[in-house]
Amino acid sequence: MRPVVFDFLTNSCNIIKKNSNNNNTIFYNFIGNIIPPEWRKLT
């Protein structure tokens, strides 16, 4: 589980770096809110 979550977060960050427009920022924030705090502690 841990590597999968880490890769997911990494890919999300890369998307923001490549496309720094408002839509992708909103998408990242939306996904970030779905991820449980427990998962964030693992990364």
mmCIF file of the N, C-alpha and C atoms, coordinates in Angstrom:
data_MODEL
# 
_entry.id   MODEL 
# 
loop_
_atom_site.group_PDB 
_atom_site.id 
_atom_site.type_symbol 
_atom_site.label_atom_id 
_atom_site.label_alt_id 
_atom_site.label_comp_id 
_atom_site.label_asym_id 
_atom_site.label_entity_id 
_atom_site.label_seq_id 
_atom_site.pdbx_PDB_ins_code 
_atom_site.Cartn_x 
_atom_site.Cartn_y 
_atom_site.Cartn_z 
_atom_site.occupancy 
_atom_site.B_iso_or_equiv 
_atom_site.pdbx_formal_charge 
_atom_site.auth_seq_id 
_atom_site.auth_comp_id 
_atom_site.auth_asym_id 
_atom_site.auth_atom_id 
_atom_site.pdbx_PDB_model_num 
ATOM 1   N N  . MET A 1 1  ? 0.838  -1.203 0.000   1.00 0.00 ? 1  MET A N  1 
ATOM 2   C CA . MET A 1 1  ? 0.000  0.000  0.000   1.00 0.00 ? 1  MET A CA 1 
ATOM 3   C C  . MET A 1 1  ? 0.873  1.254  0.000   1.00 0.00 ? 1  MET A C  1 
ATOM 4   N N  . ARG A 1 2  ? 1.910  1.245  0.814   1.00 0.00 ? 2  ARG A N  1 
ATOM 5   C CA . ARG A 1 2  ? 2.724  2.448  0.957   1.00 0.00 ? 2  ARG A CA 1 
ATOM 6   C C  . ARG A 1 2  ? 3.353  2.916  -0.356  1.00 0.00 ? 2  ARG A C  1 
ATOM 7   N N  . PRO A 1 3  ? 4.022  2.031  -1.100  1.00 0.00 ? 3  PRO A N  1 
ATOM 8   C CA . PRO A 1 3  ? 4.624  2.481  -2.374  1.00 0.00 ? 3  PRO A CA 1 
ATOM 9   C C  . PRO A 1 3  ? 3.597  3.009  -3.352  1.00 0.00 ? 3  PRO A C  1 
ATOM 10  N N  . VAL A 1 4  ? 2.419  2.404  -3.379  1.00 0.00 ? 4  VAL A N  1 
ATOM 11  C CA . VAL A 1 4  ? 1.385  2.845  -4.312  1.00 0.00 ? 4  VAL A CA 1 
ATOM 12  C C  . VAL A 1 4  ? 0.957  4.264  -3.984  1.00 0.00 ? 4  VAL A C  1 
ATOM 13  N N  . VAL A 1 5  ? 0.730  4.543  -2.715  1.00 0.00 ? 5  VAL A N  1 
ATOM 14  C CA . VAL A 1 5  ? 0.309  5.883  -2.308  1.00 0.00 ? 5  VAL A CA 1 
ATOM 15  C C  . VAL A 1 5  ? 1.409  6.888  -2.612  1.00 0.00 ? 5  VAL A C  1 
ATOM 16  N N  . PHE A 1 6  ? 2.653  6.512  -2.346  1.00 0.00 ? 6  PHE A N  1 
ATOM 17  C CA . PHE A 1 6  ? 3.770  7.418  -2.588  1.00 0.00 ? 6  PHE A CA 1 
ATOM 18  C C  . PHE A 1 6  ? 3.880  7.757  -4.065  1.00 0.00 ? 6  PHE A C  1 
ATOM 19  N N  . ASP A 1 7  ? 3.756  6.736  -4.921  1.00 0.00 ? 7  ASP A N  1 
ATOM 20  C CA . ASP A 1 7  ? 3.821  6.963  -6.366  1.00 0.00 ? 7  ASP A CA 1 
ATOM 21  C C  . ASP A 1 7  ? 2.674  7.850  -6.820  1.00 0.00 ? 7  ASP A C  1 
ATOM 22  N N  . PHE A 1 8  ? 1.508  7.638  -6.231  1.00 0.00 ? 8  PHE A N  1 
ATOM 23  C CA . PHE A 1 8  ? 0.339  8.436  -6.603  1.00 0.00 ? 8  PHE A CA 1 
ATOM 24  C C  . PHE A 1 8  ? 0.571  9.904  -6.266  1.00 0.00 ? 8  PHE A C  1 
ATOM 25  N N  . LEU A 1 9  ? 1.086  10.158 -5.076  1.00 0.00 ? 9  LEU A N  1 
ATOM 26  C CA . LEU A 1 9  ? 1.349  11.539 -4.669  1.00 0.00 ? 9  LEU A CA 1 
ATOM 27  C C  . LEU A 1 9  ? 2.437  12.152 -5.537  1.00 0.00 ? 9  LEU A C  1 
ATOM 28  N N  . THR A 1 10 ? 3.454  11.376 -5.858  1.00 0.00 ? 10 THR A N  1 
ATOM 29  C CA . THR A 1 10 ? 4.538  11.876 -6.697  1.00 0.00 ? 10 THR A CA 1 
ATOM 30  C C  . THR A 1 10 ? 4.026  12.249 -8.079  1.00 0.00 ? 10 THR A C  1 
ATOM 31  N N  . ASN A 1 11 ? 3.189  11.388 -8.656  1.00 0.00 ? 11 ASN A N  1 
ATOM 32  C CA . ASN A 1 11 ? 2.637  11.666 -9.977  1.00 0.00 ? 11 ASN A CA 1 
ATOM 33  C C  . ASN A 1 11 ? 1.762  12.908 -9.949  1.00 0.00 ? 11 ASN A C  1 
ATOM 34  N N  . SER A 1 12 ? 1.015  13.087 -8.875  1.00 0.00 ? 12 SER A N  1 
ATOM 35  C CA . SER A 1 12 ? 0.158  14.266 -8.756  1.00 0.00 ? 12 SER A CA 1 
ATOM 36  C C  . SER A 1 12 ? 1.008  15.530 -8.709  1.00 0.00 ? 12 SER A C  1 
ATOM 37  N N  . CYS A 1 13 ? 2.108  15.484 -7.973  1.00 0.00 ? 13 CYS A N  1 
ATOM 38  C CA . CYS A 1 13 ? 2.993  16.642 -7.883  1.00 0.00 ? 13 CYS A CA 1 
ATOM 39  C C  . CYS A 1 13 ? 3.617  16.947 -9.237  1.00 0.00 ? 13 CYS A C  1 
ATOM 40  N N  . ASN A 1 14 ? 3.991  15.920 -9.978  1.00 0.00 ? 14 ASN A N  1 
ATOM 41  C CA . ASN A 1 14 ? 4.587  16.119 -11.297 1.00 0.00 ? 14 ASN A CA 1 
ATOM 42  C C  . ASN A 1 14 ? 3.596  16.763 -12.251 1.00 0.00 ? 14 ASN A C  1 
ATOM 43  N N  . ILE A 1 15 ? 2.332  16.398 -12.138 1.00 0.00 ? 15 ILE A N  1 
ATOM 44  C CA . ILE A 1 15 ? 1.306  16.998 -12.993 1.00 0.00 ? 15 ILE A CA 1 
ATOM 45  C C  . ILE A 1 15 ? 1.221  18.494 -12.718 1.00 0.00 ? 15 ILE A C  1 
ATOM 46  N N  . ILE A 1 16 ? 1.281  18.866 -11.460 1.00 0.00 ? 16 ILE A N  1 
ATOM 47  C CA . ILE A 1 16 ? 1.199  20.286 -11.103 1.00 0.00 ? 16 ILE A CA 1 
ATOM 48  C C  . ILE A 1 16 ? 2.415  21.035 -11.637 1.00 0.00 ? 16 ILE A C  1 
ATOM 49  N N  . LYS A 1 17 ? 3.588  20.424 -11.556 1.00 0.00 ? 17 LYS A N  1 
ATOM 50  C CA . LYS A 1 17 ? 4.802  21.086 -12.036 1.00 0.00 ? 17 LYS A CA 1 
ATOM 51  C C  . LYS A 1 17 ? 4.749  21.309 -13.542 1.00 0.00 ? 17 LYS A C  1 
ATOM 52  N N  . LYS A 1 18 ? 4.218  20.330 -14.276 1.00 0.00 ? 18 LYS A N  1 
ATOM 53  C CA . LYS A 1 18 ? 4.178  20.424 -15.730 1.00 0.00 ? 18 LYS A CA 1 
ATOM 54  C C  . LYS A 1 18 ? 3.072  21.355 -16.203 1.00 0.00 ? 18 LYS A C  1 
ATOM 55  N N  . ASN A 1 19 ? 1.957  21.355 -15.509 1.00 0.00 ? 19 ASN A N  1 
ATOM 56  C CA . ASN A 1 19 ? 0.813  22.171 -15.924 1.00 0.00 ? 19 ASN A CA 1 
ATOM 57  C C  . ASN A 1 19 ? 0.338  23.012 -14.745 1.00 0.00 ? 19 ASN A C  1 
ATOM 58  N N  . SER A 1 20 ? 0.903  24.189 -14.606 1.00 0.00 ? 20 SER A N  1 
ATOM 59  C CA . SER A 1 20 ? 0.582  25.012 -13.445 1.00 0.00 ? 20 SER A CA 1 
ATOM 60  C C  . SER A 1 20 ? -0.599 25.930 -13.734 1.00 0.00 ? 20 SER A C  1 
ATOM 61  N N  . ASN A 1 21 ? -1.702 25.328 -14.183 1.00 0.00 ? 21 ASN A N  1 
ATOM 62  C CA . ASN A 1 21 ? -2.897 26.138 -14.384 1.00 0.00 ? 21 ASN A CA 1 
ATOM 63  C C  . ASN A 1 21 ? -3.900 25.854 -13.276 1.00 0.00 ? 21 ASN A C  1 
ATOM 64  N N  . ASN A 1 22 ? -4.941 26.659 -13.202 1.00 0.00 ? 22 ASN A N  1 
ATOM 65  C CA . ASN A 1 22 ? -5.872 26.565 -12.088 1.00 0.00 ? 22 ASN A CA 1 
ATOM 66  C C  . ASN A 1 22 ? -6.607 25.234 -12.046 1.00 0.00 ? 22 ASN A C  1 
ATOM 67  N N  . ASN A 1 23 ? -6.950 24.697 -13.205 1.00 0.00 ? 23 ASN A N  1 
ATOM 68  C CA . ASN A 1 23 ? -7.701 23.449 -13.230 1.00 0.00 ? 23 ASN A CA 1 
ATOM 69  C C  . ASN A 1 23 ? -6.922 22.311 -12.582 1.00 0.00 ? 23 ASN A C  1 
ATOM 70  N N  . ASN A 1 24 ? -5.630 22.199 -12.890 1.00 0.00 ? 24 ASN A N  1 
ATOM 71  C CA . ASN A 1 24 ? -4.843 21.124 -12.305 1.00 0.00 ? 24 ASN A CA 1 
ATOM 72  C C  . ASN A 1 24 ? -4.602 21.356 -10.826 1.00 0.00 ? 24 ASN A C  1 
ATOM 73  N N  . THR A 1 25 ? -4.484 22.604 -10.419 1.00 0.00 ? 25 THR A N  1 
ATOM 74  C CA . THR A 1 25 ? -4.318 22.897 -9.000  1.00 0.00 ? 25 THR A CA 1 
ATOM 75  C C  . THR A 1 25 ? -5.554 22.473 -8.233  1.00 0.00 ? 25 THR A C  1 
ATOM 76  N N  . ILE A 1 26 ? -6.718 22.770 -8.781  1.00 0.00 ? 26 ILE A N  1 
ATOM 77  C CA . ILE A 1 26 ? -7.973 22.377 -8.145  1.00 0.00 ? 26 ILE A CA 1 
ATOM 78  C C  . ILE A 1 26 ? -8.070 20.855 -8.097  1.00 0.00 ? 26 ILE A C  1 
ATOM 79  N N  . PHE A 1 27 ? -7.680 20.197 -9.189  1.00 0.00 ? 27 PHE A N  1 
ATOM 80  C CA . PHE A 1 27 ? -7.705 18.738 -9.238  1.00 0.00 ? 27 PHE A CA 1 
ATOM 81  C C  . PHE A 1 27 ? -6.805 18.152 -8.158  1.00 0.00 ? 27 PHE A C  1 
ATOM 82  N N  . TYR A 1 28 ? -5.613 18.707 -7.998  1.00 0.00 ? 28 TYR A N  1 
ATOM 83  C CA . TYR A 1 28 ? -4.681 18.204 -6.996  1.00 0.00 ? 28 TYR A CA 1 
ATOM 84  C C  . TYR A 1 28 ? -5.243 18.395 -5.592  1.00 0.00 ? 28 TYR A C  1 
ATOM 85  N N  . ASN A 1 29 ? -5.826 19.556 -5.340  1.00 0.00 ? 29 ASN A N  1 
ATOM 86  C CA . ASN A 1 29 ? -6.414 19.816 -4.029  1.00 0.00 ? 29 ASN A CA 1 
ATOM 87  C C  . ASN A 1 29 ? -7.565 18.868 -3.754  1.00 0.00 ? 29 ASN A C  1 
ATOM 88  N N  . PHE A 1 30 ? -8.354 18.576 -4.783  1.00 0.00 ? 30 PHE A N  1 
ATOM 89  C CA . PHE A 1 30 ? -9.482 17.656 -4.642  1.00 0.00 ? 30 PHE A CA 1 
ATOM 90  C C  . PHE A 1 30 ? -8.990 16.260 -4.271  1.00 0.00 ? 30 PHE A C  1 
ATOM 91  N N  . ILE A 1 31 ? -7.966 15.788 -4.982  1.00 0.00 ? 31 ILE A N  1 
ATOM 92  C CA . ILE A 1 31 ? -7.400 14.470 -4.686  1.00 0.00 ? 31 ILE A CA 1 
ATOM 93  C C  . ILE A 1 31 ? -6.761 14.473 -3.304  1.00 0.00 ? 31 ILE A C  1 
ATOM 94  N N  . GLY A 1 32 ? -6.085 15.547 -2.960  1.00 0.00 ? 32 GLY A N  1 
ATOM 95  C CA . GLY A 1 32 ? -5.441 15.645 -1.654  1.00 0.00 ? 32 GLY A CA 1 
ATOM 96  C C  . GLY A 1 32 ? -6.435 15.541 -0.517  1.00 0.00 ? 32 GLY A C  1 
ATOM 97  N N  . ASN A 1 33 ? -7.642 16.052 -0.718  1.00 0.00 ? 33 ASN A N  1 
ATOM 98  C CA . ASN A 1 33 ? -8.656 15.982 0.325   1.00 0.00 ? 33 ASN A CA 1 
ATOM 99  C C  . ASN A 1 33 ? -9.214 14.578 0.482   1.00 0.00 ? 33 ASN A C  1 
ATOM 100 N N  . ILE A 1 34 ? -9.133 13.772 -0.579  1.00 0.00 ? 34 ILE A N  1 
ATOM 101 C CA . ILE A 1 34 ? -9.651 12.404 -0.518  1.00 0.00 ? 34 ILE A CA 1 
ATOM 102 C C  . ILE A 1 34 ? -8.700 11.494 0.254   1.00 0.00 ? 34 ILE A C  1 
ATOM 103 N N  . ILE A 1 35 ? -7.397 11.740 0.126   1.00 0.00 ? 35 ILE A N  1 
ATOM 104 C CA . ILE A 1 35 ? -6.403 10.883 0.764   1.00 0.00 ? 35 ILE A CA 1 
ATOM 105 C C  . ILE A 1 35 ? -6.495 11.024 2.284   1.00 0.00 ? 35 ILE A C  1 
ATOM 106 N N  . PRO A 1 36 ? -6.675 9.914  2.997   1.00 0.00 ? 36 PRO A N  1 
ATOM 107 C CA . PRO A 1 36 ? -6.762 9.961  4.463   1.00 0.00 ? 36 PRO A CA 1 
ATOM 108 C C  . PRO A 1 36 ? -5.461 10.463 5.081   1.00 0.00 ? 36 PRO A C  1 
ATOM 109 N N  . PRO A 1 37 ? -5.543 11.174 6.192   1.00 0.00 ? 37 PRO A N  1 
ATOM 110 C CA . PRO A 1 37 ? -4.341 11.689 6.871   1.00 0.00 ? 37 PRO A CA 1 
ATOM 111 C C  . PRO A 1 37 ? -3.363 10.570 7.230   1.00 0.00 ? 37 PRO A C  1 
ATOM 112 N N  . GLU A 1 38 ? -3.897 9.374  7.519   1.00 0.00 ? 38 GLU A N  1 
ATOM 113 C CA . GLU A 1 38 ? -3.022 8.261  7.877   1.00 0.00 ? 38 GLU A CA 1 
ATOM 114 C C  . GLU A 1 38 ? -2.077 7.927  6.735   1.00 0.00 ? 38 GLU A C  1 
ATOM 115 N N  . TRP A 1 39 ? -2.562 8.038  5.500   1.00 0.00 ? 39 TRP A N  1 
ATOM 116 C CA . TRP A 1 39 ? -1.723 7.729  4.344   1.00 0.00 ? 39 TRP A CA 1 
ATOM 117 C C  . TRP A 1 39 ? -0.637 8.784  4.174   1.00 0.00 ? 39 TRP A C  1 
ATOM 118 N N  . ARG A 1 40 ? -0.978 10.034 4.487   1.00 0.00 ? 40 ARG A N  1 
ATOM 119 C CA . ARG A 1 40 ? 0.014  11.110 4.336   1.00 0.00 ? 40 ARG A CA 1 
ATOM 120 C C  . ARG A 1 40 ? 1.189  10.892 5.282   1.00 0.00 ? 40 ARG A C  1 
ATOM 121 N N  . LYS A 1 41 ? 0.922  10.344 6.455   1.00 0.00 ? 41 LYS A N  1 
ATOM 122 C CA . LYS A 1 41 ? 1.979  10.124 7.439   1.00 0.00 ? 41 LYS A CA 1 
ATOM 123 C C  . LYS A 1 41 ? 2.966  9.069  6.962   1.00 0.00 ? 41 LYS A C  1 
ATOM 124 N N  . LEU A 1 42 ? 2.511  8.159  6.087   1.00 0.00 ? 42 LEU A N  1 
ATOM 125 C CA . LEU A 1 42 ? 3.377  7.083  5.610   1.00 0.00 ? 42 LEU A CA 1 
ATOM 126 C C  . LEU A 1 42 ? 4.413  7.574  4.616   1.00 0.00 ? 42 LEU A C  1 
ATOM 127 N N  . THR A 1 43 ? 4.149  8.686  3.966   1.00 0.00 ? 43 THR A N  1 
ATOM 128 C CA . THR A 1 43 ? 5.071  9.152  2.931   1.00 0.00 ? 43 THR A CA 1 
ATOM 129 C C  . THR A 1 43 ? 6.153  10.021 3.532   1.00 0.00 ? 43 THR A C  1 
# 
